[in-house]
């Protein structure tokens, strides 16, 4: 649980940094939340493809 909390710190810092850089034409908070959620969901198939690719390459390369 501590690792999850620590992994969110850079994410929140980047979000705040970009949020405060855009004073005049900010995106709606819902759009930002959906974008972050979809990015988090995209890691699941990426981990799967990474694991499958590692198994295939280790089998091919020995």
C-alpha positions as a printed Julia matrix, in Angstrom:
62×3 Matrix{Float64}:
   0.0     0.0     0.0
   2.88    2.35    0.75
   4.34    1.67   -2.67
   1.07    2.64   -4.34
   0.91    5.87   -2.38
   4.52    6.67   -3.24
   3.93    5.94   -6.91
   1.08    8.46   -7.01
   3.22   11.34   -5.74
   5.05   12.02   -9.05
   1.77   11.67  -10.92
   0.08   14.28   -8.75
   3.09   16.59   -8.94
   3.1    16.45  -12.77
  -0.64   17.05  -12.82
  -0.35   20.09  -10.57
   2.6    21.47  -12.51
   0.77   21.27  -15.84
  -2.46   22.5   -14.28
  -0.83   25.7   -12.98
   1.07   26.3   -16.23
  -2.18   26.67  -18.16
  -3.86   29.69  -16.58
  -6.04   30.88  -19.44
  -7.44   27.78  -21.11
  -7.61   25.01  -18.54
  -9.1    21.66  -19.39
 -12.18   20.57  -17.44
 -11.32   18.45  -14.4
 -13.46   15.59  -15.72
 -11.39   15.42  -18.93
  -8.19   15.26  -16.92
  -9.6    12.57  -14.62
 -10.77   10.44  -17.56
  -7.38   10.82  -19.25
  -5.53    9.67  -16.13
  -7.93    6.76  -15.63
  -7.52    5.58  -19.23
  -3.76    5.87  -18.9
  -3.87    3.72  -15.78
  -6.04    1.14  -17.54
  -3.66    1.09  -20.51
  -0.92   -0.25  -18.25
  -2.76   -3.56  -17.83
  -2.52   -4.72  -21.47
   0.97   -3.23  -21.65
   2.08   -5.44  -18.75
   0.5    -8.46  -20.42
   2.23   -7.79  -23.76
   5.5    -7.18  -21.94
   5.27  -10.5   -20.12
   4.33  -12.42  -23.27
   7.1   -10.71  -25.24
   9.65  -11.56  -22.57
   8.6   -15.21  -22.62
   8.75  -15.38  -26.42
  12.13  -13.69  -26.62
  13.6   -15.78  -23.82
  12.41  -18.89  -25.66
  13.85  -17.71  -28.96
  17.13  -16.39  -27.64
  17.66  -18.96  -24.92
